[in-house]
């Protein structure tokens, strides 16, 4: 009995520090944000008062919020499937027996370890009209004079390309680890049975990669809705709110306009969107995943 009690105390002792940090830095801020969303923003001459759902009504009537939400949806649709698809292709390639495999892996992973601010400044030069590499290449087709980050038609697409370049190498590492952990006898058995590479990938490799894909997909969705560093450095939400993403609008509302309670209401909506997306992924993908 004494040994069992000591074992329980040890378990709670190991669990308690993590629980305190989780409660203090995750659950308390979430509940505090939800609480603040029902009040007006206090000022020196006007204290905060209960406003009910007024902040959410203001959100419904806010055209910039809807534009930011639309931009974020387009950004997510552009980055999530493309970065995951590229990561899978790169992982399959560098997992094979090719020359310079280690160098190629390092080249793919390098964008991930670059600071986001430094990467954004690099891409500002790439997109610079007339002098940037993108302008030189597209100039061969008559598009070299265009200000890509200064045009509302191309700015969001430029930000999307930067995000894909930054994330694909990071996701590749998880796919590569999953491929290297697959039993080699599966490939040998498929070779003996005369299965083609396409059939083997579709029937064996990809189903076994579904747990990894679920993990990567959740991270990709979260990354698509927390992009802010590149926006601050490259466009600041412009031109004409063309690259205004939801988290940047929350940041701008809370720390530039000092309307923290309206920013809290938008944060609640963002958390709900991410929760619904994560729940949908678990319901529709986790059931089909094959765990070893």
Secondary structure as UniProt FT lines:
FT   HELIX           2..22
FT   HELIX           23..27
FT   HELIX           28..36
FT   TURN            37..38
FT   TURN            52..53
FT   HELIX           54..60
FT   HELIX           63..95
FT   TURN            99..100
FT   HELIX           101..113
FT   HELIX           116..126
FT   TURN            129..131
FT   HELIX           133..139
FT   TURN            140..142
FT   TURN            144..145
FT   TURN            149..150
FT   TURN            152..154
FT   HELIX           155..180
FT   HELIX           184..193
FT   HELIX           197..200
FT   HELIX           201..205
FT   HELIX           206..208
FT   HELIX           210..225
FT   HELIX           229..234
FT   TURN            235..237
FT   TURN            240..243
FT   HELIX           246..255
FT   HELIX           260..284
FT   HELIX           286..288
//
